[in-house]
C-alpha cells in the first residue's frame, strides 16, 4: 500500500486519484489551470470531497472549461444551471466562473499566458515547504494574500487568500506533500 499525505480520505477513490495524480504536481496547461481555479472557488464553505464528487457535472455544464466558451456564457445560461442538482447551485459562484474566465482571458492577453503570469509569482520554481505534518501547513501566506489582491484587482471572484493558497498547492507552485508521501 502506498504512503500518502495523512489528509487523504481513503474511502473515496476520486479523492485518492486526485491526490496521487494531480495535487501538487506542477501544472502549466491553461485549460487545466482554469478548471482548477474554478474548483477552488466552488469549495468556499464546502469540503473538497464535495467538489471532487461534482467535478464531472461541472465539466459538463461549463464546456469542459473551455475558457472562451465559459467567458461567453449568458446570464440565462448561468441561471439555467440553478436547476441542476448535479452541481453546486450557488448563483454567485456560477456567475464568478464566467467572470473568472473573462479575467483569465485578460491575463492571457497581458502576459501571453496565464501560466507565465501565475508562475512568475514563485520565480518559475515550486516552493518546497518540507512538510512533516499537514496540520502545520498554513491556510494562507503573504504570497497568497498578495496574489489574492492582484487576482481581485484583475476581476477574479471568490479568490481570497485561503482559496489562493489552496490553488497554489494544488497547481504545484507550492509543494505541501508530507515528506513521507510517496507522491511528493
N, C-alpha and C positions, 0 to 999 in steps of 0.2 A: 504494500500500500504506500502511495506517495505521501510525502510530508508536505503539507500546505500551511499557509498562514492560518493561525488559530481562529480567525474570524469567519472562515468559510463555513457556510451551512451545508453540512454533509448530507442532508436529507433532500436537497434539491439538485437534480442533475444540471439544470440551467445555471445555477449558482456555481457549481463545481467547474463546469465548462468555461464560464465567464472568467473565473479566477485563473484557471490553467491555460487558457488560450488567448485571453485578451488583456486582463487587468495588469497594468504596469508595464506592458510592452510598448516601446517607443512607436508611436503612431504618427504617420505622415500623410496618409490618404485623406484628401479633402472631404470627401463624402462621409467617410467613417468618423473624421473629427467632428463634422457637423452632427451626425447621428448621436455620437457620444455626448456632445454638449447638450443636445435636446434631452437625452435620457437623464442627464444630471439635473436639468431644470425641472423635469417632471417629478424627481424624487423629493423635492422640498416638502417636508412634512410627512413623507411616506417612507416605507422601507425599500431598500434596493431590490429585495426579493420581489416585491410587488411590481416594480418597474421591469425587471427581467421577465416576469411571467406575462407581461403585457407587451413585450417588445415586438413580437411578430405582428400583433394587431396595429401597433403604432407604425411599423414599417409599411403596412398595407395602406393605411389612411393617409400617410404622408409620403406617398410615391417613392418608397424605398429611400427616403431622404435625399432625393434629387433636389439640390439646393434651389435651382431656378424654378422648378415646379412648385416647391413649397412657398417660395417668395411671391409667387403669382396667385396663390390661393385667395379666394374672395371671402368676405365676411360670411356670405351664405354658405360657402364650402365649409368654413370653420364651425359655423352654428349648427350645421347638419351633424357634425361629429358629437354634439352633446347628447344625441340619442343612442350612441354606440356604447353598449355596455362592455365591450371588449377592451376599451381604453380607459384612461383616467379622464373623466368628464369635468374638467376644471377649465372653465371658459378662459380665464386669464392665462393659464399655461398653454392652452391651444393657440390662442392669439399670439402668445410670446414665441411660439415655434415659427410662425410667419415672420414676426419682427426680427427674430434671430437669423432667419435665412436672409432677409434683406440686409441686415448688418454684416453678416458673414460675407455676402457678395461685395459690399462696400470695402471691407477689409481686403478682400482679394484684389480689388481694383487698386487700392492704395499701396499694397505691399507685394503684389504679384501673386502671392498665395497666402491663404490663411496660415498654412503650415509655417511659412517663413516668419510671419508676424508672431505666432504663438511661441515657436521655439527660440526666437530671439530673446524672450523673457528669461531663459535659462542659459543663454550663451551657446545654444545649439547642442548642449550636453546635458544628459539627465543628472539630476541631483540625487545622490545615493545617501539616504539617511541611516543606513546600517541599523535597521530596527531590530531590537531584541524582542519586544513585546508590542503588539498592535495597540495596547492600551496607552502606551507612552507617545503615540503619534498625535501631533496637534490636529485640531479640526480646521485651523486656519493659520496662516503665517503672514508676515509682511509682504511676501511675494503675492500671495493670493489676494490680499487686501488691495495692493496696488493694481494688479491685473483686473480685479473686480471693478475698481473705479474706472479703469480705462475701457473695459467692456461696456459699462453703463454709459460712459461718455460717447461711445460709438453706436449706442442704440440697442444694445443687447438687454434682454429682460430676464429676470429670475436668476441673476448671476452674482449673488452675494459671495463674500469671501469664503464661506464654508463650502458652497457649491463649487466654486472655482478651485479650491484646494483638492476636493474630491475629483474634479475633472483632470487636474494636473497629475494626480496619482494614476487615474485610470488610463490616461493617454501616454503614460510612461515618461513624462517630464520629471516626475518625482518618483523615485523607487522607494516605496514603503513596504515592500515584501519583507517579511521577517527573515532574519539571517539564516534560519534553519529551513526555510521554504525551498523546495527543490525547483520551484518555478521562478525563482528570483532572477 
